[in-house]
Amino acid sequence: MTAGGPGPGRTVLLTGAGGQVGRRLRRHLPGYGWRLRLLDQRPIPDAETDDCLVGSVLDDDTLRAAVSGVRAIVHLAAIPGEAPWPDLLSNNLDATFRVFETARRAGVARVVFASTNHVIGFSDRDRMTGPDDPVRPDSFYAATKAFGEALARFYADEYGMEMACIRLGSCVERPTIVGHLATWLSARDEAALVHACLSAPDLQFATVFGISDNTRARWDLESARRLGYRPRDNAEEYAEELLEAARHDDRAARASGFREARKELGLGPVPRGPAQGDIGAPGCRS
Ligand SMILES: NC(=O)c1ccc[n+]([C@@H]2O[C@H](COP(=O)([O-])OP(=O)(O)OC[C@H]3O[C@@H](n4cnc5c(N)ncnc54)[C@H](O)[C@@H]3O)[C@@H](O)[C@H]2O)c1
C-alpha cells in the first residue's frame, strides 16, 4: 500500500474538520492539490465543500462511509485537552482505534495522526528533545495521545500501513505569549507538514514535531525535514514585542504584589516622596 502524492484519487478525509486545526487545514491544504472530505460530529457551517459528513467517528456506519474511496486520513477528531476520563476514553482512545481499524479494513494506505507535544511535556526543557526520546506525558490527555502513537506504530508494523504522528505545537494564528516563540506552528507550515506526511514516498512510520522554523525551538525537526517538510515561518519575528509585553506584565505583577503585601501588613499605600526638586541629587528618581 502506498499513498504517494496528489494525483487521481487524491481525496483526503479530515476527521474533526470543524475544529481549530481543521479550519486551518481546510484553508491551506487544497493548495497542495488535495481534495478534502470533511467529517465532524458538529455541522460545519462554513464548509467549503459538499463532501461533508456530520456524525461521530464512534459511529461505525458514519465512519465507513467517510473512509470509502479516500487516499488517506488526517485524524484530528479528539478532545484536545484534559477532560473527564470517560470522555477521553471514548473520543481519544476508542475513536483512534476505530479510525485506524476502519482505515485498514477499507484498504486506506496512509493515516496522519494528530498527536501533541504534551506527550513529552515532562521532558527536560533545557535540552533539545527528539522524536526518539522517551514519552513523558504531562496529563491524562497526553497519555491518550501517547497511546495513539503506539497504536499507529502497531498498525505500521503489523499491517504495513503508512502512519505519521504529528506532535503538534501551538496552532495559533500568531504567537501571543513568550512560550510560543519555541512552540508556534503557523497555519501555512501546518499545511506544509501535513502535506509532507501525506505525500512522502517510502513512509512506514514517522513521529514528527509540528512547529515552524522557530529560532528558540526545543524540539528536533529533523524527522519532519526527512519527510520533505520545509517550514517558512519563524516565531522570532514576534520576539521583541512579546518579550517587551512580558517585561511590562512582570513589572505590573511585581508592583501589584508589593501593594497587596503592604495591604496584608496593614501598611496602606506607599507614602508619596517629597516633590521632585525639594531634596536629593538632580535627576534622582524614586
Ligand atoms: N490546537 C492545538 O494547538 C493542538 C495542539 C496539539 C494537538 N492538537 C490536536 O489536534 C487535533 C485538533 O485539535 P483542535 O485544536 O482543532 O481541537 P478542536 O476541539 O477545535 O477540534 C476538534 C474537532 O473534533 C470534533 N470531534 C471531537 N470528537 C469527535 C468525534 N468523536 N467524532 C467526530 N468529531 C469529533 C469536534 O467537534 C471538533 O470540531 C486534536 O486531536 C488535538 O488533540 C491540537
The ligand as a Tripos MOL2 file, in Angstrom:
@<TRIPOS>MOLECULE
LIG
   44    48     1     0     0
SMALL
NO_CHARGES

@<TRIPOS>ATOM
      1 N1         -4.8830   23.2920   18.5890 N.am      1 LIG1
      2 C1         -3.6540   22.9590   19.0150 C.2       1 LIG1
      3 O1         -2.8020   23.8290   19.2690 O.2       1 LIG1
      4 C2         -3.2820   21.4830   19.1640 C.ar      1 LIG1
      5 C3         -2.0510   21.1640   19.7650 C.ar      1 LIG1
      6 C4         -1.6830   19.8370   19.9110 C.ar      1 LIG1
      7 C5         -2.5380   18.8300   19.4460 C.ar      1 LIG1
      8 N2         -3.7320   19.1450   18.8820 N.ar      1 LIG1
      9 C6         -4.5900   18.0430   18.4070 C.3       1 LIG1
     10 O2         -5.1170   18.3680   17.1260 O.3       1 LIG1
     11 C7         -6.4460   17.8800   16.9980 C.3       1 LIG1
     12 C8         -7.3870   19.0200   16.6340 C.3       1 LIG1
     13 O3         -7.3500   19.9640   17.6850 O.3       1 LIG1
     14 P1         -8.2130   21.3000   17.6270 P.3       1 LIG1
     15 O4         -7.4700   22.3310   18.3790 O.co2     1 LIG1
     16 O5         -8.6480   21.5610   16.2400 O.co2     1 LIG1
     17 O6         -9.4580   20.8470   18.5310 O.3       1 LIG1
     18 P2        -10.9640   21.3520   18.3910 P.3       1 LIG1
     19 O7        -11.6600   20.9570   19.6530 O.co2     1 LIG1
     20 O8        -11.0050   22.7670   17.9490 O.co2     1 LIG1
     21 O9        -11.4950   20.4470   17.2020 O.3       1 LIG1
     22 C9        -11.7470   19.0750   17.3550 C.3       1 LIG1
     23 C10       -12.9430   18.7480   16.4780 C.3       1 LIG1
     24 O10       -13.1690   17.3500   16.5760 O.3       1 LIG1
     25 C11       -14.5510   17.1350   16.6610 C.3       1 LIG1
     26 N3        -14.7480   15.8570   17.3480 N.ar      1 LIG1
     27 C12       -14.4050   15.5220   18.6120 C.ar      1 LIG1
     28 N4        -14.7520   14.2650   18.8760 N.ar      1 LIG1
     29 C13       -15.3380   13.7840   17.7470 C.ar      1 LIG1
     30 C14       -15.9080   12.5550   17.3810 C.ar      1 LIG1
     31 N5        -15.9930   11.5460   18.2730 N.pl3     1 LIG1
     32 N6        -16.3990   12.3860   16.1450 N.ar      1 LIG1
     33 C15       -16.3470   13.4030   15.2400 C.ar      1 LIG1
     34 N7        -15.8290   14.6170   15.5350 N.ar      1 LIG1
     35 C16       -15.3440   14.7970   16.7760 C.ar      1 LIG1
     36 C17       -15.0990   18.3110   17.4460 C.3       1 LIG1
     37 O11       -16.4780   18.5320   17.1710 O.3       1 LIG1
     38 C18       -14.2190   19.4460   16.9390 C.3       1 LIG1
     39 O12       -14.7970   20.1370   15.8420 O.3       1 LIG1
     40 C19        -6.7960   17.1830   18.3060 C.3       1 LIG1
     41 O13        -6.5680   15.8110   18.1590 O.3       1 LIG1
     42 C20        -5.8080   17.7800   19.2970 C.3       1 LIG1
     43 O14        -5.5310   16.9030   20.3520 O.3       1 LIG1
     44 C21        -4.1440   20.4430   18.7370 C.ar      1 LIG1
@<TRIPOS>BOND
     1     1     2 1
     2     2     3 2
     3     2     4 1
     4     4     5 ar
     5     4    44 ar
     6     5     6 ar
     7     6     7 ar
     8     7     8 ar
     9     8     9 1
    10     8    44 ar
    11     9    10 1
    12     9    42 1
    13    10    11 1
    14    11    12 1
    15    11    40 1
    16    12    13 1
    17    13    14 1
    18    14    15 2
    19    14    16 1
    20    14    17 1
    21    17    18 1
    22    18    19 2
    23    18    20 1
    24    18    21 1
    25    21    22 1
    26    22    23 1
    27    23    24 1
    28    23    38 1
    29    24    25 1
    30    25    26 1
    31    25    36 1
    32    26    27 ar
    33    26    35 ar
    34    27    28 ar
    35    28    29 ar
    36    29    30 ar
    37    29    35 ar
    38    30    31 1
    39    30    32 ar
    40    32    33 ar
    41    33    34 ar
    42    34    35 ar
    43    36    37 1
    44    36    38 1
    45    38    39 1
    46    40    41 1
    47    40    42 1
    48    42    43 1
@<TRIPOS>SUBSTRUCTURE
     1 LIG1         1 GROUP 0 **** ****
